[in-house]
Amino acid sequence: MKYHRGVTSIEYAMIASLIALAIIVGVGATGEANAKNWSFWTGKVIAVLQGALGH
């Protein structure tokens, strides 16, 4: 019976680790997509401003 507690603790730790890894990967992918989107729109705005200012 003593060993069941240790096994359960390890299982919970593994599940928590997998959840944390999934969150990290998801946030990283979202951040990269967001950065690309901001770069795209920043370039568009700069191009419009340069056109309006005659540069």
PDB file with SEQRES, HELIX, SHEET and CRYST1 records, atoms N, CA, C and O in Angstrom:
SEQRES   1 A   55  MET LYS TYR HIS ARG GLY VAL THR SER ILE GLU TYR ALA          
SEQRES   2 A   55  MET ILE ALA SER LEU ILE ALA LEU ALA ILE ILE VAL GLY          
SEQRES   3 A   55  VAL GLY ALA THR GLY GLU ALA ASN ALA LYS ASN TRP SER          
SEQRES   4 A   55  PHE TRP THR GLY LYS VAL ILE ALA VAL LEU GLN GLY ALA          
SEQRES   5 A   55  LEU GLY HIS                                                  
HELIX    1 AA1 LYS A    2  LEU A   53  1                                  52    
CRYST1    1.000    1.000    1.000  90.00  90.00  90.00 P 1           1          
ATOM      1  N   MET A   1       0.804  -1.211   0.000  1.00  0.00           N  
ATOM      2  CA  MET A   1       0.000   0.000   0.000  1.00  0.00           C  
ATOM      3  C   MET A   1       0.839   1.264   0.000  1.00  0.00           C  
ATOM      4  O   MET A   1       0.433   2.270  -0.582  1.00  0.00           O  
ATOM      5  N   LYS A   2       1.994   1.235   0.637  1.00  0.00           N  
ATOM      6  CA  LYS A   2       2.846   2.413   0.694  1.00  0.00           C  
ATOM      7  C   LYS A   2       3.293   2.848  -0.695  1.00  0.00           C  
ATOM      8  O   LYS A   2       3.426   4.041  -0.968  1.00  0.00           O  
ATOM      9  N   TYR A   3       3.525   1.872  -1.571  1.00  0.00           N  
ATOM     10  CA  TYR A   3       4.059   2.174  -2.892  1.00  0.00           C  
ATOM     11  C   TYR A   3       3.033   2.855  -3.790  1.00  0.00           C  
ATOM     12  O   TYR A   3       3.409   3.583  -4.709  1.00  0.00           O  
ATOM     13  N   HIS A   4       1.769   2.636  -3.547  1.00  0.00           N  
ATOM     14  CA  HIS A   4       0.732   3.252  -4.376  1.00  0.00           C  
ATOM     15  C   HIS A   4       0.748   4.774  -4.274  1.00  0.00           C  
ATOM     16  O   HIS A   4       0.498   5.469  -5.259  1.00  0.00           O  
ATOM     17  N   ARG A   5       1.038   5.286  -3.097  1.00  0.00           N  
ATOM     18  CA  ARG A   5       1.106   6.746  -2.931  1.00  0.00           C  
ATOM     19  C   ARG A   5       2.236   7.342  -3.753  1.00  0.00           C  
ATOM     20  O   ARG A   5       2.067   8.385  -4.384  1.00  0.00           O  
ATOM     21  N   GLY A   6       3.384   6.683  -3.747  1.00  0.00           N  
ATOM     22  CA  GLY A   6       4.531   7.159  -4.510  1.00  0.00           C  
ATOM     23  C   GLY A   6       4.265   7.117  -6.004  1.00  0.00           C  
ATOM     24  O   GLY A   6       4.621   8.043  -6.732  1.00  0.00           O  
ATOM     25  N   VAL A   7       3.645   6.055  -6.451  1.00  0.00           N  
ATOM     26  CA  VAL A   7       3.321   5.921  -7.879  1.00  0.00           C  
ATOM     27  C   VAL A   7       2.322   6.986  -8.275  1.00  0.00           C  
ATOM     28  O   VAL A   7       2.468   7.604  -9.329  1.00  0.00           O  
ATOM     29  N   THR A   8       1.319   7.213  -7.464  1.00  0.00           N  
ATOM     30  CA  THR A   8       0.317   8.234  -7.773  1.00  0.00           C  
ATOM     31  C   THR A   8       0.954   9.613  -7.838  1.00  0.00           C  
ATOM     32  O   THR A   8       0.615  10.412  -8.711  1.00  0.00           O  
ATOM     33  N   SER A   9       1.863   9.896  -6.935  1.00  0.00           N  
ATOM     34  CA  SER A   9       2.549  11.191  -6.945  1.00  0.00           C  
ATOM     35  C   SER A   9       3.347  11.371  -8.228  1.00  0.00           C  
ATOM     36  O   SER A   9       3.341  12.448  -8.825  1.00  0.00           O  
ATOM     37  N   ILE A  10       4.028  10.319  -8.646  1.00  0.00           N  
ATOM     38  CA  ILE A  10       4.808  10.396  -9.880  1.00  0.00           C  
ATOM     39  C   ILE A  10       3.889  10.591 -11.081  1.00  0.00           C  
ATOM     40  O   ILE A  10       4.195  11.374 -11.980  1.00  0.00           O  
ATOM     41  N   GLU A  11       2.771   9.884 -11.095  1.00  0.00           N  
ATOM     42  CA  GLU A  11       1.815  10.036 -12.200  1.00  0.00           C  
ATOM     43  C   GLU A  11       1.290  11.472 -12.262  1.00  0.00           C  
ATOM     44  O   GLU A  11       1.219  12.061 -13.341  1.00  0.00           O  
ATOM     45  N   TYR A  12       0.929  12.026 -11.129  1.00  0.00           N  
ATOM     46  CA  TYR A  12       0.439  13.409 -11.103  1.00  0.00           C  
ATOM     47  C   TYR A  12       1.522  14.387 -11.553  1.00  0.00           C  
ATOM     48  O   TYR A  12       1.236  15.357 -12.254  1.00  0.00           O  
ATOM     49  N   ALA A  13       2.746  14.132 -11.154  1.00  0.00           N  
ATOM     50  CA  ALA A  13       3.854  15.003 -11.566  1.00  0.00           C  
ATOM     51  C   ALA A  13       4.060  14.920 -13.076  1.00  0.00           C  
ATOM     52  O   ALA A  13       4.317  15.936 -13.722  1.00  0.00           O  
ATOM     53  N   MET A  14       3.948  13.726 -13.641  1.00  0.00           N  
ATOM     54  CA  MET A  14       4.103  13.569 -15.085  1.00  0.00           C  
ATOM     55  C   MET A  14       2.970  14.258 -15.844  1.00  0.00           C  
ATOM     56  O   MET A  14       3.206  14.903 -16.866  1.00  0.00           O  
ATOM     57  N   ILE A  15       1.758  14.125 -15.351  1.00  0.00           N  
ATOM     58  CA  ILE A  15       0.621  14.789 -15.987  1.00  0.00           C  
ATOM     59  C   ILE A  15       0.789  16.303 -15.921  1.00  0.00           C  
ATOM     60  O   ILE A  15       0.561  17.002 -16.908  1.00  0.00           O  
ATOM     61  N   ALA A  16       1.188  16.804 -14.758  1.00  0.00           N  
ATOM     62  CA  ALA A  16       1.402  18.250 -14.607  1.00  0.00           C  
ATOM     63  C   ALA A  16       2.508  18.733 -15.538  1.00  0.00           C  
ATOM     64  O   ALA A  16       2.410  19.821 -16.106  1.00  0.00           O  
ATOM     65  N   SER A  17       3.553  17.935 -15.698  1.00  0.00           N  
ATOM     66  CA  SER A  17       4.647  18.309 -16.602  1.00  0.00           C  
ATOM     67  C   SER A  17       4.173  18.371 -18.042  1.00  0.00           C  
ATOM     68  O   SER A  17       4.535  19.290 -18.776  1.00  0.00           O  
ATOM     69  N   LEU A  18       3.369  17.403 -18.453  1.00  0.00           N  
ATOM     70  CA  LEU A  18       2.841  17.403 -19.821  1.00  0.00           C  
ATOM     71  C   LEU A  18       1.908  18.589 -20.068  1.00  0.00           C  
ATOM     72  O   LEU A  18       1.938  19.190 -21.142  1.00  0.00           O  
ATOM     73  N   ILE A  19       1.096  18.919 -19.093  1.00  0.00           N  
ATOM     74  CA  ILE A  19       0.208  20.079 -19.221  1.00  0.00           C  
ATOM     75  C   ILE A  19       1.034  21.353 -19.328  1.00  0.00           C  
ATOM     76  O   ILE A  19       0.744  22.209 -20.165  1.00  0.00           O  
ATOM     77  N   ALA A  20       2.058  21.489 -18.492  1.00  0.00           N  
ATOM     78  CA  ALA A  20       2.919  22.670 -18.539  1.00  0.00           C  
ATOM     79  C   ALA A  20       3.622  22.771 -19.889  1.00  0.00           C  
ATOM     80  O   ALA A  20       3.731  23.861 -20.450  1.00  0.00           O  
ATOM     81  N   LEU A  21       4.097  21.653 -20.409  1.00  0.00           N  
ATOM     82  CA  LEU A  21       4.758  21.645 -21.713  1.00  0.00           C  
ATOM     83  C   LEU A  21       3.792  22.065 -22.815  1.00  0.00           C  
ATOM     84  O   LEU A  21       4.157  22.842 -23.698  1.00  0.00           O  
ATOM     85  N   ALA A  22       2.570  21.560 -22.770  1.00  0.00           N  
ATOM     86  CA  ALA A  22       1.565  21.936 -23.771  1.00  0.00           C  
ATOM     87  C   ALA A  22       1.266  23.431 -23.709  1.00  0.00           C  
ATOM     88  O   ALA A  22       1.109  24.076 -24.745  1.00  0.00           O  
ATOM     89  N   ILE A  23       1.188  23.976 -22.512  1.00  0.00           N  
ATOM     90  CA  ILE A  23       0.933  25.409 -22.359  1.00  0.00           C  
ATOM     91  C   ILE A  23       2.099  26.221 -22.918  1.00  0.00           C  
ATOM     92  O   ILE A  23       1.888  27.211 -23.619  1.00  0.00           O  
ATOM     93  N   ILE A  24       3.314  25.811 -22.614  1.00  0.00           N  
ATOM     94  CA  ILE A  24       4.490  26.536 -23.098  1.00  0.00           C  
ATOM     95  C   ILE A  24       4.548  26.522 -24.616  1.00  0.00           C  
ATOM     96  O   ILE A  24       4.805  27.552 -25.238  1.00  0.00           O  
ATOM     97  N   VAL A  25       4.311  25.363 -25.216  1.00  0.00           N  
ATOM     98  CA  VAL A  25       4.336  25.249 -26.683  1.00  0.00           C  
ATOM     99  C   VAL A  25       3.221  26.095 -27.299  1.00  0.00           C  
ATOM    100  O   VAL A  25       3.443  26.782 -28.297  1.00  0.00           O  
ATOM    101  N   GLY A  26       2.037  26.050 -26.715  1.00  0.00           N  
ATOM    102  CA  GLY A  26       0.911  26.829 -27.229  1.00  0.00           C  
ATOM    103  C   GLY A  26       1.142  28.323 -27.143  1.00  0.00           C  
ATOM    104  O   GLY A  26       0.860  29.057 -28.090  1.00  0.00           O  
ATOM    105  N   VAL A  27       1.648  28.770 -26.025  1.00  0.00           N  
ATOM    106  CA  VAL A  27       1.920  30.202 -25.854  1.00  0.00           C  
ATOM    107  C   VAL A  27       3.036  30.648 -26.791  1.00  0.00           C  
ATOM    108  O   VAL A  27       2.979  31.741 -27.356  1.00  0.00           O  
ATOM    109  N   GLY A  28       4.049  29.802 -26.955  1.00  0.00           N  
ATOM    110  CA  GLY A  28       5.145  30.132 -27.872  1.00  0.00           C  
ATOM    111  C   GLY A  28       4.664  30.265 -29.298  1.00  0.00           C  
ATOM    112  O   GLY A  28       5.047  31.203 -29.997  1.00  0.00           O  
ATOM    113  N   ALA A  29       3.827  29.336 -29.743  1.00  0.00           N  
ATOM    114  CA  ALA A  29       3.303  29.397 -31.110  1.00  0.00           C  
ATOM    115  C   ALA A  29       2.415  30.622 -31.299  1.00  0.00           C  
ATOM    116  O   ALA A  29       2.469  31.278 -32.340  1.00  0.00           O  
ATOM    117  N   THR A  30       1.610  30.924 -30.308  1.00  0.00           N  
ATOM    118  CA  THR A  30       0.742  32.100 -30.390  1.00  0.00           C  
ATOM    119  C   THR A  30       1.575  33.374 -30.431  1.00  0.00           C  
ATOM    120  O   THR A  30       1.261  34.300 -31.179  1.00  0.00           O  
ATOM    121  N   GLY A  31       2.625  33.425 -29.636  1.00  0.00           N  
ATOM    122  CA  GLY A  31       3.496  34.605 -29.616  1.00  0.00           C  
ATOM    123  C   GLY A  31       4.187  34.815 -30.948  1.00  0.00           C  
ATOM    124  O   GLY A  31       4.314  35.951 -31.404  1.00  0.00           O  
ATOM    125  N   GLU A  32       4.638  33.737 -31.582  1.00  0.00           N  
ATOM    126  CA  GLU A  32       5.294  33.862 -32.883  1.00  0.00           C  
ATOM    127  C   GLU A  32       4.316  34.360 -33.940  1.00  0.00           C  
ATOM    128  O   GLU A  32       4.654  35.229 -34.744  1.00  0.00           O  
ATOM    129  N   ALA A  33       3.111  33.813 -33.938  1.00  0.00           N  
ATOM    130  CA  ALA A  33       2.103  34.246 -34.904  1.00  0.00           C  
ATOM    131  C   ALA A  33       1.737  35.713 -34.675  1.00  0.00           C  
ATOM    132  O   ALA A  33       1.554  36.472 -35.627  1.00  0.00           O  
ATOM    133  N   ASN A  34       1.634  36.095 -33.421  1.00  0.00           N  
ATOM    134  CA  ASN A  34       1.299  37.475 -33.087  1.00  0.00           C  
ATOM    135  C   ASN A  34       2.414  38.429 -33.528  1.00  0.00           C  
ATOM    136  O   ASN A  34       2.137  39.511 -34.046  1.00  0.00           O  
ATOM    137  N   ALA A  35       3.654  38.032 -33.324  1.00  0.00           N  
ATOM    138  CA  ALA A  35       4.787  38.873 -33.724  1.00  0.00           C  
ATOM    139  C   ALA A  35       4.813  39.058 -35.241  1.00  0.00           C  
ATOM    140  O   ALA A  35       5.074  40.158 -35.729  1.00  0.00           O  
ATOM    141  N   LYS A  36       4.542  37.987 -35.984  1.00  0.00           N  
ATOM    142  CA  LYS A  36       4.501  38.089 -37.447  1.00  0.00           C  
ATOM    143  C   LYS A  36       3.383  39.019 -37.887  1.00  0.00           C  
ATOM    144  O   LYS A  36       3.556  39.808 -38.816  1.00  0.00           O  
ATOM    145  N   ASN A  37       2.238  38.928 -37.223  1.00  0.00           N  
ATOM    146  CA  ASN A  37       1.106  39.788 -37.565  1.00  0.00           C  
ATOM    147  C   ASN A  37       1.442  41.255 -37.306  1.00  0.00           C  
ATOM    148  O   ASN A  37       1.150  42.110 -38.142  1.00  0.00           O  
ATOM    149  N   TRP A  38       2.047  41.555 -36.162  1.00  0.00           N  
ATOM    150  CA  TRP A  38       2.425  42.934 -35.844  1.00  0.00           C  
ATOM    151  C   TRP A  38       3.464  43.459 -36.835  1.00  0.00           C  
ATOM    152  O   TRP A  38       3.397  44.613 -37.261  1.00  0.00           O  
ATOM    153  N   SER A  39       4.421  42.609 -37.199  1.00  0.00           N  
ATOM    154  CA  SER A  39       5.440  43.030 -38.166  1.00  0.00           C  
ATOM    155  C   SER A  39       4.803  43.360 -39.510  1.00  0.00           C  
ATOM    156  O   SER A  39       5.162  44.352 -40.145  1.00  0.00           O  
ATOM    157  N   PHE A  40       3.869  42.536 -39.939  1.00  0.00           N  
ATOM    158  CA  PHE A  40       3.181  42.768 -41.206  1.00  0.00           C  
ATOM    159  C   PHE A  40       2.468  44.115 -41.195  1.00  0.00           C  
ATOM    160  O   PHE A  40       2.641  44.923 -42.107  1.00  0.00           O  
ATOM    161  N   TRP A  41       1.674  44.351 -40.168  1.00  0.00           N  
ATOM    162  CA  TRP A  41       0.897  45.597 -40.119  1.00  0.00           C  
ATOM    163  C   TRP A  41       1.778  46.818 -39.869  1.00  0.00           C  
ATOM    164  O   TRP A  41       1.476  47.904 -40.364  1.00  0.00           O  
ATOM    165  N   THR A  42       2.844  46.661 -39.121  1.00  0.00           N  
ATOM    166  CA  THR A  42       3.779  47.769 -38.916  1.00  0.00           C  
ATOM    167  C   THR A  42       4.393  48.179 -40.250  1.00  0.00           C  
ATOM    168  O   THR A  42       4.513  49.368 -40.545  1.00  0.00           O  
ATOM    169  N   GLY A  43       4.780  47.192 -41.054  1.00  0.00           N  
ATOM    170  CA  GLY A  43       5.330  47.483 -42.389  1.00  0.00           C  
ATOM    171  C   GLY A  43       4.336  48.208 -43.267  1.00  0.00           C  
ATOM    172  O   GLY A  43       4.700  49.137 -43.987  1.00  0.00           O  
ATOM    173  N   LYS A  44       3.077  47.787 -43.213  1.00  0.00           N  
ATOM    174  CA  LYS A  44       2.023  48.453 -44.007  1.00  0.00           C  
ATOM    175  C   LYS A  44       1.852  49.909 -43.574  1.00  0.00           C  
ATOM    176  O   LYS A  44       1.778  50.805 -44.415  1.00  0.00           O  
ATOM    177  N   VAL A  45       1.790  50.142 -42.266  1.00  0.00           N  
ATOM    178  CA  VAL A  45       1.591  51.501 -41.760  1.00  0.00           C  
ATOM    179  C   VAL A  45       2.784  52.384 -42.129  1.00  0.00           C  
ATOM    180  O   VAL A  45       2.596  53.533 -42.527  1.00  0.00           O  
ATOM    181  N   ILE A  46       3.990  51.871 -42.003  1.00  0.00           N  
ATOM    182  CA  ILE A  46       5.184  52.644 -42.364  1.00  0.00           C  
ATOM    183  C   ILE A  46       5.176  52.982 -43.845  1.00  0.00           C  
ATOM    184  O   ILE A  46       5.523  54.098 -44.233  1.00  0.00           O  
ATOM    185  N   ALA A  47       4.782  52.022 -44.675  1.00  0.00           N  
ATOM    186  CA  ALA A  47       4.725  52.265 -46.119  1.00  0.00           C  
ATOM    187  C   ALA A  47       3.707  53.359 -46.446  1.00  0.00           C  
ATOM    188  O   ALA A  47       3.972  54.222 -47.283  1.00  0.00           O  
ATOM    189  N   VAL A  48       2.562  53.325 -45.800  1.00  0.00           N  
ATOM    190  CA  VAL A  48       1.535  54.342 -46.043  1.00  0.00           C  
ATOM    191  C   VAL A  48       2.024  55.714 -45.578  1.00  0.00           C  
ATOM    192  O   VAL A  48       1.840  56.710 -46.277  1.00  0.00           O  
ATOM    193  N   LEU A  49       2.640  55.762 -44.411  1.00  0.00           N  
ATOM    194  CA  LEU A  49       3.136  57.039 -43.905  1.00  0.00           C  
ATOM    195  C   LEU A  49       4.258  57.597 -44.801  1.00  0.00           C  
ATOM    196  O   LEU A  49       4.306  58.801 -45.057  1.00  0.00           O  
ATOM    197  N   GLN A  50       5.133  56.743 -45.264  1.00  0.00           N  
ATOM    198  CA  GLN A  50       6.202  57.209 -46.159  1.00  0.00           C  
ATOM    199  C   GLN A  50       5.617  57.706 -47.475  1.00  0.00           C  
ATOM    200  O   GLN A  50       6.102  58.689 -48.037  1.00  0.00           O  
ATOM    201  N   GLY A  51       4.584  57.038 -47.969  1.00  0.00           N  
ATOM    202  CA  GLY A  51       3.935  57.496 -49.202  1.00  0.00           C  
ATOM    203  C   GLY A  51       3.254  58.837 -49.007  1.00  0.00           C  
ATOM    204  O   GLY A  51       3.302  59.700 -49.884  1.00  0.00           O  
ATOM    205  N   ALA A  52       2.621  59.010 -47.856  1.00  0.00           N  
ATOM    206  CA  ALA A  52       1.911  60.255 -47.580  1.00  0.00           C  
ATOM    207  C   ALA A  52       2.886  61.411 -47.366  1.00  0.00           C  
ATOM    208  O   ALA A  52       2.570  62.558 -47.683  1.00  0.00           O  
ATOM    209  N   LEU A  53       4.058  61.116 -46.835  1.00  0.00           N  
ATOM    210  CA  LEU A  53       5.040  62.156 -46.566  1.00  0.00           C  
ATOM    211  C   LEU A  53       5.989  62.391 -47.761  1.00  0.00           C  
ATOM    212  O   LEU A  53       6.802  63.315 -47.754  1.00  0.00           O  
ATOM    213  N   GLY A  54       5.861  61.538 -48.774  1.00  0.00           N  
ATOM    214  CA  GLY A  54       6.692  61.717 -49.967  1.00  0.00           C  
ATOM    215  C   GLY A  54       8.113  61.215 -49.823  1.00  0.00           C  
ATOM    216  O   GLY A  54       9.006  61.692 -50.521  1.00  0.00           O  
ATOM    217  N   HIS A  55       8.339  60.277 -48.946  1.00  0.00           N  
ATOM    218  CA  HIS A  55       9.705  59.730 -48.764  1.00  0.00           C  
ATOM    219  C   HIS A  55       9.921  58.553 -49.646  1.00  0.00           C  
ATOM    220  O   HIS A  55      11.001  57.962 -49.634  1.00  0.00           O  
TER     221      HIS A  55                                                      
END                                                                             
